[in-house]
Amino acid sequence: MSLIIHYIKGFGYALKGVKHALMTDRSFRFQTLFIGPLVLIVAYVFWPLSEIEILFLGLGWILGVITEIQNTSMEAALDHLHPGIHEEIGHSKDMASGSVLLSGVFLMFVIIVIALT
């Protein structure tokens, strides 16, 4: 039974992290509260969509949300551990931002493919 309690607590911590990101990070709010509804609008405009198209739209959106929260958490940790300017830390933060950009490119690619088919 303690294993179940362990997982329930872990789920609570995860929800706490998402809530914190929504309350404190503008980029995460943008990904969830602007891009999410935009994806729903795209789905509505091009309805009916196949199951695969719906899957890829959802995957493209959630990939952006995931990469944004990882980018934010990594930047916060690096800023806390090394508050000064450091070239290698700057590169790490840039690469994390690049992952957010690439997830957005993926979502745009999915939308373009759906629009053209």
C-alpha positions as CSV (number, residue, x, y, z in Angstrom):
1,M,0.0,0.0,0.0
2,S,2.9,2.4,0.6
3,L,3.9,2.2,-3.1
4,I,0.4,3.5,-4.0
5,I,0.8,6.4,-1.5
6,H,4.3,7.1,-3.0
7,Y,2.8,7.4,-6.5
8,I,-0.1,9.5,-5.3
9,K,2.3,11.9,-3.5
10,G,4.4,12.0,-6.7
11,F,1.4,12.9,-8.7
12,G,0.6,15.7,-6.2
13,Y,4.2,17.1,-6.6
14,A,3.8,17.0,-10.4
15,L,0.5,18.9,-10.2
16,K,2.2,21.4,-7.8
17,G,4.9,22.0,-10.4
18,V,2.5,22.6,-13.2
19,K,0.5,25.0,-11.1
20,H,3.7,26.8,-10.1
21,A,4.7,27.1,-13.8
22,L,1.2,28.4,-14.7
23,M,1.4,31.0,-11.9
24,T,5.0,32.2,-12.5
25,D,6.1,31.6,-16.1
26,R,4.7,33.7,-18.9
27,S,6.0,31.4,-21.6
28,F,4.4,28.3,-20.1
29,R,1.1,30.1,-19.8
30,F,1.4,31.1,-23.5
31,Q,2.0,27.5,-24.5
32,T,-0.9,26.2,-22.5
33,L,-3.5,29.0,-22.6
34,F,-2.9,30.4,-26.1
35,I,-1.4,27.7,-28.2
36,G,-3.7,25.0,-26.8
37,P,-6.9,26.9,-27.8
38,L,-5.2,27.7,-31.1
39,V,-4.8,24.0,-31.8
40,L,-8.5,23.5,-31.0
41,I,-9.4,26.2,-33.5
42,V,-7.2,24.6,-36.1
43,A,-9.0,21.2,-35.4
44,Y,-12.4,22.9,-35.7
45,V,-11.5,24.7,-39.0
46,F,-10.2,21.5,-40.6
47,W,-12.8,19.2,-39.1
48,P,-13.4,16.3,-39.7
49,L,-9.9,15.1,-38.9
50,S,-8.6,11.6,-38.9
51,E,-7.6,10.0,-35.7
52,I,-3.9,10.3,-36.8
53,E,-4.3,14.0,-37.5
54,I,-5.9,14.6,-34.1
55,L,-3.1,12.6,-32.5
56,F,-0.4,14.6,-34.2
57,L,-2.1,17.9,-33.3
58,G,-2.3,16.9,-29.7
59,L,1.3,15.6,-29.7
60,G,2.6,18.7,-31.3
61,W,0.9,20.9,-28.6
62,I,1.9,18.7,-25.6
63,L,5.5,18.5,-26.9
64,G,5.6,22.3,-26.8
65,V,4.2,22.4,-23.3
66,I,6.7,19.7,-22.1
67,T,9.7,21.4,-23.6
68,E,8.7,24.8,-22.2
69,I,8.3,23.5,-18.6
70,Q,11.7,21.7,-18.9
71,N,13.3,24.8,-20.3
72,T,11.9,26.9,-17.5
73,S,12.9,24.5,-14.8
74,M,16.4,24.1,-16.2
75,E,16.9,27.9,-16.5
76,A,15.7,28.4,-13.0
77,A,18.1,25.8,-11.6
78,L,21.0,27.1,-13.5
79,D,20.3,30.7,-12.5
80,H,20.1,29.6,-8.9
81,L,23.3,27.6,-9.0
82,H,25.3,30.1,-11.0
83,P,23.7,33.6,-10.9
84,G,26.6,35.2,-12.8
85,I,27.1,35.2,-16.5
86,H,28.9,32.1,-17.7
87,E,29.4,31.2,-21.3
88,E,28.7,27.4,-21.0
89,I,25.6,28.0,-18.9
90,G,24.5,30.5,-21.5
91,H,24.9,27.8,-24.2
92,S,22.9,25.3,-22.1
93,K,20.1,27.7,-21.7
94,D,20.2,28.6,-25.4
95,M,20.0,24.9,-26.3
96,A,17.0,24.4,-24.0
97,S,15.3,27.4,-25.7
98,G,16.1,25.8,-29.0
99,S,14.2,22.7,-28.0
100,V,11.1,24.8,-27.4
101,L,11.6,26.4,-30.9
102,L,11.9,23.0,-32.5
103,S,8.8,21.7,-30.8
104,G,7.0,24.8,-32.3
105,V,8.4,24.0,-35.7
106,F,7.0,20.5,-35.4
107,L,3.6,21.8,-34.5
108,M,3.6,24.2,-37.4
109,F,4.7,21.4,-39.7
110,V,1.7,19.3,-38.5
111,I,-0.7,22.2,-39.0
112,I,0.7,22.8,-42.6
113,V,0.4,19.1,-43.5
114,I,-3.2,19.0,-42.2
115,A,-4.1,22.2,-44.1
116,L,-2.6,21.0,-47.4
117,T,-4.3,17.5,-47.3
